[in-house]
Amino acid sequence: MFTVTQEKSTTKRSRVVIIGGGFGGLSLAKKLKNAPVDVLLLDKHNYHTFQPLLYQVAIGAIAADSIAFPIRRIFTKYNNFSFSMAYVQKINPESNTLDTNIGTIHYDYLVIATGSDTNFFNNKEIEHFAMPMKNIPEALNLRSLVVQNLETALVTADMREKFALMTFVVVGGGPTGVELAGALAEMRHLILMQDYHGLSKFDMRVYLVEGKDRLLAAMSSQASIKAKEFLQNADVTIFNSAHVQTYDGFYLTIDNGKTIKTRNVLWAAGVKGEMPEGLPAETVNKTNRIYTDTINRVKGYENIFAIGDVAIMITDEYPNGHPGQAPAAIQQGEQLAKNLIRLVNGEATVPFKYKDKGSLATIGRNQAVADLGKLHFQGFFAWLLWGVVHLISLAGFSNKGIVFLTWAINYFNKNSDNRLVVRYFNVQTRKAEYESK
């Protein structure tokens, strides 16, 4: 093993440094088990987050701990692996080093797997007032805001304020936006009047704003049409081909002429690559994704690679890069591991080829859409498949059991026990504050 902050590895083997413990980074590290390299994984958190279920944390359906798993636990039996909780400040390609908050780290091969962050398209006002949901702290902030606003709506005498507190606007009609809108609609119909006596489901409104002409644009037309039908049947108001112009914390304006009074804007409208400083501007596109060749090597470098959401590999089949989804990141990580071993052994590399295994999105109770190759179906069986796939993909047997049990209880009770305000969200400072006694 090796010391993290030393300039050079004490072994004669090459050191592979991976920045990011998401799906891509983990799959790469796993495939390098017993490889003739030393692997160092860096992440600012000491846990892996199962991002597809973040929205369920945000609306209080499941507990935050159930979608997080300690990175060290995953690699307990890996003799060539080490992990450090660190924030990478800068990449220094000329010296093969990283500047981090725990010191300088040397690499022989560097893999950037830092994922993506919320894209507010340079609108600072929206960035300040809207609620993103890319990690567990942000999902907990959103949960606190939703519950706090419902509690405040119970006691306020100002009807304009009550209207705004009970109006929810989801921006973005991709899988995250559709799932959020569906979950809020389910809360409106099944939970609101049961738990919040004095509030009426007729006072709660859910809007979904999407810039494209259809929802779930990356999926089939059948999936898009059915998802819209499911949401409209749940009384979600949908605006297609519409874009948010401004949001000041109370008034949201859309370019279709609509103005909505709301205290709850949930932003799922776009992503951008999240990466440290150090690479030249010409290596990234306008959404901060890093250009790579067909083996995920950053263009212009021999020993720096990028995988997952932060990478963009342009091919004839994927002119805009591969989808920003877990399967693409996992497959890139697995293939890169094989190519790194080939590079260490002086062998020829093999280009990455993405295998699309299909797409799933859930809209609510017993309702989901599925695209599996040429097979497209919707409804209960799609919802059941969605649940099975997500359970299998969760890290850790305990997390699988907890989520399954929670889902089962919620399904039969038509309610949840996880709508807790464990940290108050201050709408003025837009920060979470823990209450101290």
C-alpha positions as CSV (number, residue, x, y, z in Angstrom):
1,M,0.0,0.0,0.0
2,F,1.1,3.6,-0.2
3,T,0.9,6.9,1.6
4,V,-1.5,9.4,0.1
5,T,0.4,12.6,0.1
6,Q,3.8,11.4,-1.0
7,E,5.1,12.6,-4.3
8,K,5.9,9.2,-5.7
9,S,4.6,5.7,-5.1
10,T,6.9,3.6,-3.0
11,T,6.1,0.6,-5.2
12,K,7.3,0.0,-8.8
13,R,3.8,-0.4,-10.0
14,S,1.9,2.4,-11.7
15,R,-0.5,4.4,-9.6
16,V,-4.1,5.0,-10.9
17,V,-5.8,7.9,-9.2
18,I,-9.6,8.1,-9.6
19,I,-11.4,11.4,-8.7
20,G,-15.0,10.6,-7.8
21,G,-16.8,7.7,-6.1
22,G,-19.9,7.7,-8.3
23,F,-21.0,4.8,-10.6
24,G,-18.1,5.3,-13.0
25,G,-15.4,5.6,-10.5
26,L,-16.6,2.6,-8.5
27,S,-16.9,0.3,-11.5
28,L,-13.4,1.2,-12.6
29,A,-11.9,0.5,-9.2
30,K,-13.7,-2.8,-8.9
31,K,-12.4,-4.0,-12.3
32,L,-8.9,-3.1,-11.3
33,K,-8.9,-5.6,-8.4
34,N,-5.7,-7.7,-8.5
35,A,-4.5,-5.7,-11.5
36,P,-0.7,-4.8,-11.5
37,V,-1.5,-1.2,-10.4
38,D,-2.1,0.7,-7.1
39,V,-5.5,2.4,-7.0
40,L,-6.3,5.5,-5.1
41,L,-9.8,6.7,-5.0
42,L,-10.5,10.3,-3.9
43,D,-13.9,11.8,-3.1
44,K,-15.1,14.7,-1.0
45,H,-17.6,12.3,0.7
46,N,-16.7,8.9,2.3
47,Y,-19.8,7.3,0.8
48,H,-21.3,6.4,-2.6
49,T,-24.7,7.9,-3.4
50,F,-27.4,6.1,-5.3
51,Q,-28.6,9.1,-7.2
52,P,-31.6,7.6,-9.0
53,L,-33.4,7.5,-5.6
54,L,-32.5,11.0,-4.5
55,Y,-36.0,12.3,-5.3
56,Q,-37.5,9.8,-2.9
57,V,-35.3,11.2,-0.1
58,A,-36.4,14.7,-1.2
59,I,-40.1,14.0,-0.8
60,G,-39.7,11.9,2.4
61,A,-40.4,8.5,0.9
62,I,-37.2,6.9,2.2
63,A,-34.4,7.7,4.6
64,A,-31.2,9.4,3.3
65,D,-28.9,6.7,4.8
66,S,-30.6,4.0,2.8
67,I,-29.2,5.3,-0.5
68,A,-25.7,5.9,0.8
69,F,-23.0,3.3,1.4
70,P,-19.4,3.7,2.8
71,I,-16.9,3.5,0.0
72,R,-14.3,1.7,2.3
73,R,-16.8,-1.1,2.9
74,I,-17.1,-1.8,-0.8
75,F,-13.4,-2.3,-1.1
76,T,-12.6,-4.1,2.2
77,K,-11.0,-7.1,0.4
78,Y,-9.1,-5.2,-2.3
79,N,-5.4,-5.3,-1.5
80,N,-4.3,-2.8,-4.2
81,F,-6.9,-0.2,-3.3
82,S,-6.8,2.8,-1.0
83,F,-9.3,5.6,-0.4
84,S,-9.0,9.2,1.0
85,M,-11.7,11.7,1.6
86,A,-10.3,14.7,-0.1
87,Y,-11.3,17.7,-2.2
88,V,-9.2,18.0,-5.4
89,Q,-8.5,21.7,-6.1
90,K,-6.4,21.5,-9.2
91,I,-4.9,19.1,-11.7
92,N,-1.2,19.7,-12.7
93,P,-0.7,17.7,-15.9
94,E,2.9,18.9,-16.4
95,S,4.0,17.3,-13.1
96,N,1.4,14.5,-12.9
97,T,0.2,15.8,-9.6
98,L,-3.0,16.9,-7.9
99,D,-3.4,19.8,-5.4
100,T,-5.8,18.7,-2.7
101,N,-6.9,19.8,0.7
102,I,-4.8,16.9,2.2
103,G,-1.7,17.6,0.2
104,T,-0.1,16.9,-3.1
105,I,-0.8,13.6,-4.8
106,H,1.2,12.0,-7.6
107,Y,-0.4,9.9,-10.3
108,D,0.8,7.8,-13.2
109,Y,-2.7,7.5,-14.7
110,L,-5.5,9.9,-13.7
111,V,-9.2,9.2,-14.2
112,I,-11.7,12.1,-13.7
113,A,-15.1,10.6,-12.7
114,T,-16.5,13.6,-10.9
115,G,-20.0,13.4,-12.4
116,S,-22.2,16.4,-12.9
117,D,-23.7,19.3,-11.1
118,T,-26.9,21.3,-11.6
119,N,-26.9,23.7,-14.5
120,F,-28.7,27.0,-13.9
121,F,-27.6,28.4,-17.3
122,N,-25.8,31.3,-15.6
123,N,-29.1,32.7,-14.1
124,K,-27.9,33.8,-10.6
125,E,-31.3,34.7,-9.4
126,I,-32.7,31.2,-10.2
127,E,-29.6,29.6,-8.8
128,H,-30.1,31.4,-5.5
129,F,-33.9,30.7,-5.1
130,A,-34.5,27.4,-6.9
131,M,-33.8,24.0,-5.2
132,P,-31.3,21.6,-6.9
133,M,-31.1,17.9,-6.1
134,K,-27.8,16.4,-7.1
135,N,-26.6,15.0,-3.7
136,I,-27.9,13.9,-0.3
137,P,-27.5,17.3,1.4
138,E,-29.4,19.0,-1.3
139,A,-32.2,16.3,-1.2
140,L,-32.4,16.8,2.6
141,N,-32.6,20.6,2.0
142,L,-35.5,20.0,-0.4
143,R,-37.3,17.7,2.0
144,S,-37.0,20.3,4.8
145,L,-38.3,23.1,2.6
146,V,-41.3,21.1,1.4
147,V,-42.3,20.0,4.9
148,Q,-41.6,23.4,6.5
149,N,-43.8,25.1,3.8
150,L,-46.7,22.8,4.4
151,E,-46.4,23.4,8.2
152,T,-46.4,27.1,7.6
153,A,-49.3,26.9,5.2
154,L,-51.3,25.4,8.1
155,V,-51.0,28.5,10.3
156,T,-50.6,31.4,8.0
157,A,-53.5,33.9,7.7
158,D,-52.1,35.4,4.5
159,M,-54.0,33.6,1.7
160,R,-51.5,34.8,-1.0
161,E,-48.7,33.3,1.0
162,K,-50.6,30.1,1.7
163,F,-51.2,29.8,-2.1
164,A,-47.5,30.2,-2.8
165,L,-46.5,27.8,0.0
166,M,-48.7,25.0,-1.5
167,T,-47.7,25.5,-5.1
168,F,-44.9,23.3,-6.4
169,V,-43.1,23.9,-9.7
170,V,-40.8,21.2,-11.1
171,V,-38.5,22.5,-13.9
172,G,-37.3,19.9,-16.3
173,G,-39.2,17.0,-17.9
174,G,-36.5,14.4,-17.9
175,P,-36.6,11.3,-15.6
176,T,-35.8,13.3,-12.5
177,G,-38.4,16.0,-13.2
178,V,-41.1,13.5,-14.1
179,E,-40.4,11.4,-11.0
180,L,-40.4,14.4,-8.7
181,A,-43.7,15.7,-10.2
182,G,-45.3,12.3,-9.9
183,A,-44.2,11.9,-6.3
184,L,-45.5,15.4,-5.3
185,A,-48.8,14.6,-7.0
186,E,-49.0,11.3,-5.0
187,M,-48.4,13.2,-1.8
188,R,-51.2,15.6,-2.7
189,H,-53.7,12.8,-3.3
190,L,-52.7,10.3,-0.7
191,I,-51.0,12.1,2.2
192,L,-51.8,15.8,2.4
193,M,-55.3,15.7,3.9
194,Q,-54.4,12.6,6.0
195,D,-51.5,14.1,7.8
196,Y,-52.1,17.9,7.5
197,H,-55.6,18.4,8.9
198,G,-56.8,21.8,7.8
199,L,-55.1,21.7,4.4
200,S,-57.0,20.6,1.3
201,K,-55.6,18.7,-1.7
202,F,-57.5,21.2,-3.8
203,D,-55.2,24.0,-2.5
204,M,-52.0,22.1,-3.5
205,R,-50.9,22.6,-7.1
206,V,-48.1,20.8,-9.0
207,Y,-46.7,22.2,-12.2
208,L,-44.1,20.7,-14.6
209,V,-42.2,23.0,-17.0
210,E,-40.2,21.4,-19.8
211,G,-38.4,23.2,-22.6
212,K,-38.8,20.5,-25.2
213,D,-42.1,19.7,-26.9
214,R,-42.5,16.4,-25.0
215,L,-41.6,14.8,-21.7
216,L,-38.8,12.2,-21.4
217,A,-37.4,13.3,-24.7
218,A,-34.6,10.7,-24.6
219,M,-37.2,7.9,-24.4
220,S,-39.7,6.6,-27.0
221,S,-42.7,8.6,-28.0
222,Q,-44.9,6.0,-26.4
223,A,-43.2,6.5,-23.1
224,S,-43.5,10.3,-23.4
225,I,-47.2,10.2,-24.2
226,K,-48.0,7.8,-21.4
227,A,-45.9,9.7,-18.9
228,K,-47.8,12.9,-19.7
229,E,-51.1,11.0,-19.5
230,F,-50.2,9.6,-16.0
231,L,-49.2,13.0,-14.7
232,Q,-52.2,14.8,-16.1
233,N,-54.5,12.2,-14.6
234,A,-52.8,13.1,-11.3
235,D,-53.7,16.7,-11.8
236,V,-50.2,17.9,-12.7
237,T,-50.3,20.9,-15.0
238,I,-47.7,20.5,-17.7
239,F,-46.1,23.2,-19.9
240,N,-44.1,21.9,-22.8
241,S,-41.9,24.1,-25.1
242,A,-41.7,26.5,-22.2
243,H,-38.7,28.0,-20.4
244,V,-38.4,29.7,-17.0
245,Q,-37.3,33.2,-17.3
246,T,-37.1,34.5,-13.8
247,Y,-37.8,33.4,-10.2
248,D,-37.4,35.8,-7.2
249,G,-38.5,33.4,-4.5
250,F,-42.2,34.2,-4.9
251,Y,-43.0,34.9,-8.6
252,L,-41.9,32.5,-11.3
253,T,-42.3,33.7,-14.9
254,I,-42.3,31.5,-18.0
255,D,-41.8,32.6,-21.6
256,N,-45.3,31.4,-22.5
257,G,-46.6,34.4,-20.6
258,K,-47.5,32.5,-17.4
259,T,-46.6,33.8,-14.0
260,I,-46.9,31.5,-11.0
261,K,-46.8,32.4,-7.3
262,T,-44.7,29.8,-5.5
263,R,-42.3,29.2,-2.7
264,N,-41.2,25.8,-4.1
265,V,-39.2,25.6,-7.4
266,L,-37.5,22.3,-7.8
267,W,-34.8,22.5,-10.5
268,A,-34.2,19.5,-12.7
269,A,-33.7,21.3,-16.0
270,G,-30.1,20.6,-16.8
271,V,-26.6,19.4,-15.8
272,K,-23.0,20.4,-16.4
273,G,-19.8,18.6,-15.7
274,E,-18.2,19.1,-12.3
275,M,-14.4,19.0,-12.5
276,P,-11.3,20.5,-10.8
277,E,-9.3,23.3,-12.4
278,G,-6.1,22.6,-14.4
279,L,-7.2,21.4,-17.8
280,P,-7.2,23.9,-20.7
281,A,-10.5,25.4,-21.9
282,E,-10.3,23.7,-25.3
283,T,-10.6,20.3,-23.6
284,V,-14.2,21.0,-22.3
285,N,-17.5,21.9,-24.1
286,K,-20.0,24.6,-23.2
287,T,-21.6,22.3,-20.5
288,N,-18.2,21.7,-18.9
289,R,-17.9,18.1,-20.2
290,I,-14.4,16.9,-21.1
291,Y,-13.7,15.8,-24.6
292,T,-12.3,12.3,-24.8
293,D,-11.3,9.8,-27.5
294,T,-12.8,6.4,-28.0
295,I,-11.0,4.9,-25.0
296,N,-12.0,7.8,-22.7
297,R,-8.6,9.5,-22.9
298,V,-8.7,13.2,-22.6
299,K,-7.8,14.7,-25.9
300,G,-4.2,16.1,-25.8
301,Y,-3.0,13.9,-23.0
302,E,-1.6,10.3,-22.8
303,N,-2.3,9.5,-19.1
304,I,-5.5,11.5,-18.2
305,F,-8.9,9.9,-18.7
306,A,-12.5,11.0,-18.0
307,I,-15.6,8.8,-17.7
308,G,-19.3,9.2,-16.9
309,D,-21.3,12.4,-16.8
310,V,-18.2,14.6,-16.9
311,A,-17.0,13.0,-20.2
312,I,-18.2,13.5,-23.7
313,M,-17.1,11.0,-26.3
314,I,-18.4,12.0,-29.7
315,T,-19.1,9.2,-32.1
316,D,-21.3,8.7,-35.2
317,E,-23.8,6.9,-33.1
318,Y,-23.7,9.4,-30.3
319,P,-22.9,12.8,-31.8
320,N,-23.9,14.5,-28.5
321,G,-22.0,12.1,-26.3
322,H,-23.4,9.1,-24.3
323,P,-26.4,9.6,-22.0
324,G,-25.7,11.0,-18.6
325,Q,-27.0,7.8,-16.9
326,A,-25.5,5.2,-14.5
327,P,-25.3,2.4,-17.1
328,A,-23.1,4.5,-19.4
329,A,-20.8,5.5,-16.6
330,I,-20.5,1.9,-15.3
331,Q,-19.7,0.5,-18.8
332,Q,-17.1,3.2,-19.4
333,G,-15.4,2.4,-16.1
334,E,-15.4,-1.3,-16.8
335,Q,-13.9,-0.8,-20.3
336,L,-11.4,1.7,-19.1
337,A,-10.1,-0.7,-16.5
338,K,-9.4,-3.3,-19.2
339,N,-7.6,-0.6,-21.3
340,L,-5.5,0.6,-18.4
341,I,-4.3,-2.9,-17.8
342,R,-3.5,-3.2,-21.5
343,L,-1.6,0.1,-21.4
344,V,0.5,-1.0,-18.4
345,N,1.3,-4.3,-20.2
346,G,2.1,-2.5,-23.5
347,E,-0.8,-3.9,-25.4
348,A,-3.3,-2.4,-27.8
349,T,-6.4,-0.7,-26.4
350,V,-10.0,-1.4,-27.4
351,P,-12.5,1.4,-28.2
352,F,-15.5,1.8,-25.9
353,K,-18.8,0.6,-27.3
354,Y,-22.0,1.5,-25.4
355,K,-24.6,-1.2,-24.9
356,D,-28.0,0.5,-24.3
357,K,-29.9,-1.8,-22.0
358,G,-33.0,0.4,-22.0
359,S,-34.6,3.1,-19.9
360,L,-37.1,3.3,-17.1
361,A,-39.0,6.1,-15.4
362,T,-41.6,5.9,-12.7
363,I,-44.4,8.4,-12.4
364,G,-46.1,7.2,-9.2
365,R,-47.9,4.3,-7.6
366,N,-48.2,1.4,-10.1
367,Q,-47.3,3.7,-12.9
368,A,-44.0,3.7,-14.9
369,V,-42.7,3.6,-18.5
370,A,-40.2,1.2,-19.9
371,D,-38.1,1.1,-23.1
372,L,-36.2,-2.1,-23.5
373,G,-34.8,-2.2,-27.0
374,K,-37.8,-2.6,-29.3
375,L,-40.1,-3.5,-26.4
376,H,-42.1,-0.5,-25.0
377,F,-44.6,-1.0,-22.2
378,Q,-46.2,1.1,-19.4
379,G,-48.1,0.7,-16.2
380,F,-47.9,-1.8,-13.3
381,F,-45.3,-4.2,-14.8
382,A,-43.1,-1.3,-15.9
383,W,-43.4,0.0,-12.3
384,L,-42.5,-3.4,-10.9
385,L,-39.5,-3.7,-13.1
386,W,-38.3,-0.2,-12.2
387,G,-38.4,-1.2,-8.5
388,V,-36.6,-4.5,-9.0
389,V,-33.8,-2.9,-11.1
390,H,-33.3,-0.1,-8.6
391,L,-33.2,-2.5,-5.6
392,I,-30.6,-4.8,-7.3
393,S,-28.5,-1.8,-8.2
394,L,-28.3,-0.4,-4.6
395,A,-25.0,-0.9,-2.8
396,G,-25.1,-3.0,0.3
397,F,-27.4,-5.8,1.4
398,S,-28.7,-3.7,4.3
399,N,-29.7,-0.9,2.0
400,K,-31.5,-3.2,-0.3
401,G,-33.4,-4.7,2.7
402,I,-34.2,-1.3,4.2
403,V,-35.5,0.2,1.0
404,F,-37.6,-2.8,0.1
405,L,-39.2,-2.9,3.6
406,T,-39.8,0.9,3.5
407,W,-41.4,0.6,0.0
408,A,-43.6,-2.3,1.2
409,I,-44.8,-0.4,4.2
410,N,-45.4,2.8,2.3
411,Y,-47.3,0.9,-0.4
412,F,-49.8,-0.6,2.0
413,N,-50.0,2.4,4.3
414,K,-50.1,4.9,1.4
415,N,-47.9,7.0,3.6
416,S,-44.4,7.5,4.8
417,D,-42.5,8.0,8.2
418,N,-39.6,9.9,6.7
419,R,-40.9,13.5,6.4
420,L,-38.7,14.7,9.2
421,V,-37.2,18.2,9.5
422,V,-33.9,17.2,11.1
423,R,-32.3,20.4,9.9
424,Y,-34.1,23.6,9.4
425,F,-33.7,25.1,5.9
426,N,-33.5,28.9,6.1
427,V,-35.2,30.4,3.0
428,Q,-33.4,33.7,3.5
429,T,-29.8,32.4,3.6
430,R,-30.7,29.3,1.5
431,K,-28.7,27.2,4.0
432,A,-29.5,24.3,6.3
433,E,-29.3,25.0,10.0
434,Y,-29.2,22.4,12.8
435,E,-31.3,23.2,15.8
436,S,-29.2,23.2,19.0
437,K,-30.6,22.9,22.5
